[in-house]
Amino acid sequence: MARSSSVLRLLAQLDPRLWELLHPKVPVLHEAVRSVHRRGGEVFLNPQPLPPRELLRLETLAAARAVAGAVIAAQFAGRGAREVLQEVGDDWCPTRPGVIPWPKHWPHPWPPGEPYPIAEEIDRMAQAVQAQAAVVFDAFAAGIADERLAASFAELADRLEEAALTDRQTG
């Protein structure tokens, strides 16, 4: 359970309403549950841009779902799901410590070799993204009947969760 609380703390970096689950005496949970049902309508009716954390949360969810769909399609096309998920895991869980997790095929938004001024905040957000993606892939693992495919999703979910809960120094 302590591990689940740690994951919730990381996810709360993206959606502060989750702090209510960690601190049940805060009487805002009812409003948070109600807002989930109308969130899509609010986004389309509100001309204001989404706050960066909300946008990051939504984009992480969309990316994880797109990856899951691509993995399922790759499985049907004959490519091994484990191979595709391994590449995704390599992008989202870098093996070099002290480096901001950035997909290897994307250009960096800062000059190479120079520290990024908000590296610590980026690291916290990266951990929150990893935690949220872990929850999404774990949900896919639980809902898929194909045991090998479910095991591949569960393996990536475990890897993302471990990476999210690992303390690291960014550079």
Salt bridges, closest charged atoms under 4 A:
ASP15 OD1 - ARG17 NE 2.78
GLU31 OE1 - ARG34 NH2 2.32
GLU31 OE2 - ARG38 NH2 2.88
GLU42 OE2 - ARG38 NE 2.70
GLU54 OE2 - ARG39 NE 3.33
GLU54 OE2 - ARG57 NH2 2.74
GLU83 OE2 - ARG79 NH2 3.01
GLU87 OE2 - ARG79 NH2 2.91
ASP90 OD1 - ARG159 NH2 2.86
GLU121 OE2 - ARG53 NH2 3.91
ASP123 OD1 - ARG168 NE 2.77
GLU155 OE1 - ARG82 NH2 2.61
GLU161 OE2 - ARG3 NE 3.36
GLU162 OE1 - ARG3 NH2 2.71
